[in-house]
Amino acid sequence: MKITIPNNFFYQFIFFLCIAIPYLDHFELTISTWTIGVLVTITKSYSTSILKITIPFFIVFFIALFVMFFHDYEKYYIIRDVTYLFKPIIGFFIGYQICKRTLQNGFKLLINTGFIIAIIHISVVLFAVVVYGIRTVNDIREYGGYFSDYEVYILAILIFHKKFQLNYTKKQIQLLIAIIGFSVFLYLARTNFLQLLILVVAMKGYFKITKQSILVFTSIILLSIIGYSTVLYINPKRNGEGIEAFLYKIKVAPSETFKTKIKRDDYKDFNDHYRAYENIMTVRQVSKGGIVDVIFGKGLGSRIDLRQKVYLGDMELRFISILHNGFMIVFLKSGLLGLLIFFYTIYFFFKKRKSNNELIKNINLLFIGTGVFLILSNWVFLGFYNLIDTKTILVGFLICYREKIIE
């Protein structure tokens, strides 16, 4: 059997590293890898589309940078904010630049990367089950990871493989869907399940108002109500194991980020609604600074006082500079002005590139699903600013791919 190495193997390898490294949940390593990746793949020209999606992030950053000079913050938190606010920009350019160099086998690179990551994830979970005897939902997620937006995108692309003109046999498609789908399931992430649903609905074209789309959304709403009512009837316990732990997360999901009154001295209430508590503290403390802070934010290096120490990961903190909510972190750093500009980064995905090319039309549909999902992702998981988010690379890649087809 003859093994051939493609001419653009180096760039494919860089792409895989930039997608895979964030799963290690080591921010310094991710930023270092991404910085090297964006520097070694620089191209001579860039399209207006990649600039349109990155410029709002630049503006949000520069507003926060300008405001910073009116405060005296610790250098560590300033540098940390710089890396977080620049991470999406770097990701977009990595995807865009690598696509330019791997255009002839672009979708194959996307699929292969997702497949390898899925194999690694499944292997890690199975190893933990056999060696460490893990059984609970929390243990599976602790060892295997908490979510994987990239794999969900690849799964959606595979489900609609005909629309993306993938050159795979039926058996290959079935195998890829089975393996990547199983990997996605093992994350047991509510957000990922909703993400897949949103992308499927988008690819079906149901976000365009028609009789069929109204029927579909009505059915989804009714099924959601019935499903949630069933969960409430079962009444899963907070400290349950296995499927009960997952059902409990579904039970508290509606109030997890939206509750407005939280008892800090009630551990159960505080822990279950911690994301909502962050939002409350952010709005209160930014507003306390007056109209200037509300409009322009508190700048790079600003932090929120949680009023008590909490365990976040392996750290016990009272003051935090990075929040769980993407909208709130923009509001904290650059105020309402930055937030208004930031909304364009969602609106961007609803702007279609007109074309008669079916592949471009379907990439547009995937982008519409991305725009809808970003509303949820920003509210729950920091959106593009998330530590292990790799959607920016995929988006940058598809922006370039779409434009090269138009050319």
N, C-alpha and C positions, 0 to 999 in steps of 0.2 A: 504494500500500500504506500503510495507516494504522498508525502506530506508537503504541502506548499504554504509558504508564508506570504500573505498579501503585502503589496508594496506599502500600504498605509497601516501596517501592523502597529507601528509605534504609536500612532494617533488613536488606534482602537484600544491599545493598552492603556493609554492615558485616560481615555473615556471611561474604561472599566474601573480604573483606580479612583477616579473622581466620583463615580457613582457608588462604589463599594466602601470606600474609606469612612464616609459618614456613619455607616452602620456600626462602626466600632465605638461610636458615642464619645469621641475624643476631639473636642473642638479645635485645639491647637493643631493637631495632626490634620484635621480636615482643612482648615484655613491654609496651612502650609502646602498641602497637596494641591489644593485648588489654585493657589497663587502660582505655584510652579506650572500647573496645567495651563493656566490662561496665558502665561508668559511664553511658553514653548510652542504655543499654537497660534500666536498672533498672525493675522492676515493683513493684506494690503488695503482692503476696502470693506466697508460695512454698509448695510442697507438702512433705509429710513425706519423700517419696522423694528429692527433691533434697538435703534436709538429711541424710538417712541416708548418702548417698554422699559428701558433702562433710565432715561432722563428723569422721570418722576422719582425714582429711587435716589438719584443724584441730588435732586432738589431737596427732598426730605432730609438727606444727610447734611447738606450745606446750611439749611435752616438751623438744624440742631448744632452744627459746628459754630455758627455765628452766635447763637444764644449762649453757648458754653463760655464765651469770653466775658460774659457778665456775671459769671459765678466762679467759685473756687472749689472745684471738684478734685477728687483723688485721681492721679494719672492712670492707675490701674483700671478704674471704671471707665475712664475716657477711652483708653485703648480698647477695652472690651466692647464698648458701644460702637467704635469705629469698625471693628471686625464684623460685628453682627449686622450693622446697617449696610456694609459693603458686600456681605456674603451673597445676596441675590444678584447683584450686578455682576460679580465674578462668575457666578453660575450661568447666567444668560450668555455671557461671552464665551465661556468654555464650550457650551453646547453649539453655539453658532459657528465658532471657529473650527471645531472638530468636524462638524457636518460638511463644511467646505472641503475638507481633506478626505472625507470618506463617503462622498455623495453616492458613488456607484453601488455601495453595499450598505446604505444608511439604515434601513429598517432591519436588515439582518443583524447589524451591530446592536441595535436597540433590543431585539429579541434575545440574542445570545447573552447579552449582559444580564437581562432579567432572569434568564434560565439558570445561569451560573450562580447568581445571588440566591435564587430559590433553592437550588441544590445545597448550597452552603447552609442556608437557614434550616432546612429540614434536617440536615445532618447534625447540626448543633443541638436541635431539640431532641432528636432521637438519642444522641449521645447522652444528654442530660437525663433522659428518661431511664436509659439502661444503667448508666454509671451512678447517677445521683438519686435515682428513684423519684424524680419529680412527678407530681400528679395534678396539682392544683393549677387553676388558670393563672394565678399570680406568679407561680414558679415558672410556668411555661413562658410567660411574657418577660420575666426577669432574665431568663437565660437566652431566649430567642429574639427578643426585641419587642417593642411596643407598637410599631406600625411600619408600613412600607408603601408609601405613595407610588414609588416607581414601579413596583411589581403590579400594582393595581392597574396602572396605565398600560403596561405590557399585556396584562390579562385582557383588558378591554380591546386592545388592538388585535389580539389573537381571536377573540370572540367574533370580531368583525373583520376577519382576515381577508375576505373577498373585497371589502370596501377599500382596504389598504393595499390590495394587489400583491399579497405576500406569495412568494413562490415556494410553498411547502405542500407536501402531500397531505391527504386527509389524516393518515395515521400520525404524521409528524405534528399536525395541528392538535390532534386529540391528546397526544402525549405532552406537548408543551402546556396546553390548557390544564391538564390534570396535575402536572407537577407545580406549575406556578400558582394555580388555583388552590392547591393544598397548602402551599407555603403561605399564601395570603390568609387562608382560614386560620392557620396556626398562630397568627399574630393576635387573633381574637380581639380585634380593634373595631369598635363601633364606627369610628370615623371612616375606616377603610371600607367597611361594608356599605356605608352611605355613599362614599366616593364611587364605588363600582356601580351602584344603582344610578347615581347621577350621570356618570359617563355613558352607561347603557341607554338611559333615557335620551341623552343628548344625541348619541349616534343614531338612534331611531328617528330623530327629528321631532321629538315630542315637545321641545321647548318653543316650537312655533305653534301659535294658537290655531287649532283646528278642532273639528268635532271629535276626531280620534284622540287627540292629545288631551282634550278635556275629559274624555271617558277614562283614559289611562291615569291621569292625575287623580280623578275622583276615586278610582279603584285603589290607587296607592294610599290615598288618605284614609279610605274606609278600612283597608287591611291594616294600616298603621294603628288606627284607633282600636280595632279589634285585638291586634297583637299586644298593644300596650295595656289594654284592659285585662287581657289574660295574664300578663306579667303582674299587674296589681292584684289580681285575684289570687295568684300563686303566692304573692307576697314573699319574695326571696329575702333571706336574712343577710345582714351586712357582713357577717364573718363566715358566710357559707363557703363551700368549696366546689370545685368543678363548675358545672353549668350554672349552679345557683349563684356563684360569684359574678358570672357574666350577666345573668339576668338582673342582679342587683344594680349593676352599672347602668343597665337599660332603664331600670325603675327610677333612678335618680337623675338620669340624663336631662330631662326637661328643666330641672331647677339647678343643675350643677353650675351653669354659667350665668343664669339669669336671676337668681334669687337676690332680693334687695335688702333683706334683713337677716343677718347671721349672728348667732350667739358665739362670741369668741371663747367663752368659758365652757361651751358644750363641744367636746371633742368630736363627737359624731357629726353634728351640724357643721362645724368648722371644716373638718376634713372632707366631708362629702361635697361641700360647696366652696372649696378653697379658690377655684378660678373666679367665681363670682365675687369673693372677698377681695381678691387682687383688683378687680375692676372698680369696686366701690372705693377702695383706698386710693386708687390712682385718680379717679375723678375728684374725690374730696381734696386731696393734697395739691393737685394742679390748680383747682379752683381757688384754693386758699391763698395762692400766690397773686391773685388778682387777674384783671382782664388781659394784661400783657402775657402772663404765663398761659392763660387759656388760649390765646391766639397763636403764640409762638412757641409754647412749650417751655420745658426747663433745661433743654440742651443735652449735649453729650456728657455722660458721667453722672447724670441725675439718678436718684434712687427713690424708692418708695419705702416708707416706714410701715411695716406690718403690725406694729404695736406689740408684737410678741415673737419669740423665736419659733421657727417652724423647720421641719426636716424636709429639704428639697434634694432628692437624690441621696448622696452621702454627706451632705453639708447641713449644718444647723445655722439658719440665717434669720436675722430680723429685718435687715435692709436689703432690698433687691433692686437691681438695675435692669434686669431682663424679665419680662412678664410672659404669661402664657398666651395673651391675647395680642395679635398683630396690630389691630386697630388701636389698642390702648398703648402699646409701646411707641407707636408713631405719635399719638396724642401727648404722651409724656415727654418725648424728645423734641417734637417740633409743633405741638399744638394743633388747633383746629385748621390752621393754614396748611400744615403738612398733611393732615388727615384728608382734607379736600383734594389735595394733589395726589395722595396715595390712592384714593378711590379710582383714579384713572387706570391704575394698574390692574383693576378688575374689569373696568369698562373696555379696556383694550381687547379682551378676548371675545367680546360680543361684536366687534367690528369685523365684518367679513371681507376677505379679499375676493372680489368678484372674478369668477372664472367659469369656463365651461368644462374644465378638467375635473373629472370625478374624484381623483385623489385629493385635489386641493379642496373641493367641497367637503370631503370627509375629514380632512385635517381641520377645516373650519368648524365642523360639528364637534370635534374633540376639544377644540379651543372654547366653544360655547359651554361645554360641560365643565371645562377648567374654570371658567369665569364663575359659574354657579357654585362649584365646589370651593372656590377661594373664599366666598362669603362665610362658609362654615369653617374652613381651615384656618382663616385668620382669627375667627372668634374663639376657636378652641385650642389650636396648636401653633400659633404664631405665623401661619401661612408660609410664605417664602423665607421668612426670617428664622424658621425653626432650625435648631442645631443639626438635625440629621436630614433636613429636607433636600431632595435632589430634583424636584420638579423643575427648578429653574434651568438646569442643564438640558432636560428633555424639551422644555419649551423653546429654549434658544436653538436647539437642534432642529426642531420642527419648523421654526420661523425661517431658518435658512433653507431647509428642504423645500418648503412651500414656494419660496421665492426662486429657487433654482429651477423648479418645474415651470414656473411662469416664464422664465427667461428662455 
